[in-house]
Amino acid sequence: MKTLKLIELHIKGMVCDRCISTVKSELENLGASVIELKLGKAIIKYPKHKITLQSIEDALIKHNFELIIDDDTKTIEAIKTVLVEIVSNLPVEMTTNLSAILANKLQKDYTYLSKLFSNRLEITIEKYFILLKIEKTKELIQTGQLNFTQISYDLGYSSVNYLSNQFKQITGMSMSAYKKLSDWNRKSLDKIL
């Protein structure tokens, strides 16, 4: 009888449904049964001695994912995952402030989360969230399906002027100037930090 091992993996770089599909395929190709899979996390069951953490890491690295080992790194990646999910699911619906959302989702004190994030990445959670929203703005401008006012409201801004000012502060150009560019130099949300 085969002895099965159950393990929870934390994976850096998973930001979309395609990422989930790719990770699932790679894990199943190794011979693992995927019990649960969501952004940044997988629970798998596999035959002991057949699969190693190294073989899992090798399979994931091919697609620019990596295993997260220490607790602080797991927490930072969990913060990033929550923020990417918020920005990815438009319209952004924040019925409470960002600190309360993170503290609730991660079941940790926000002061601890904020200090850990800032100390490790040398940027505040709030500044990182703004960078995510600016990259999402670039994507929405590129697709051309929404006007600037619609983009601002979908991203949770109180006005288009507020978004415009933040966009110019971060990128050095207006949203109109960005729209006219031939090279939009966007970053994927998982490559911001």
Secondary structure, DSSP 8 states (H G I E B T S, - for coil): ---EEEEEEEEET--SHHHHHHHHHHHHHHT-EEEEEETTEEEEEEETTT--HHHHHHHHHTTT-EE--SHHHHHHHHHHHHHHHHHHSSS---SS-HHHHHHHHHTS-HHHHHHHHHHHHSS-HHHHHHHHHHHHHHHHHHH-SS-HHHHHHHTT-S-HHHHHHHHHHHHSS-HHHHHH-S------GGG--
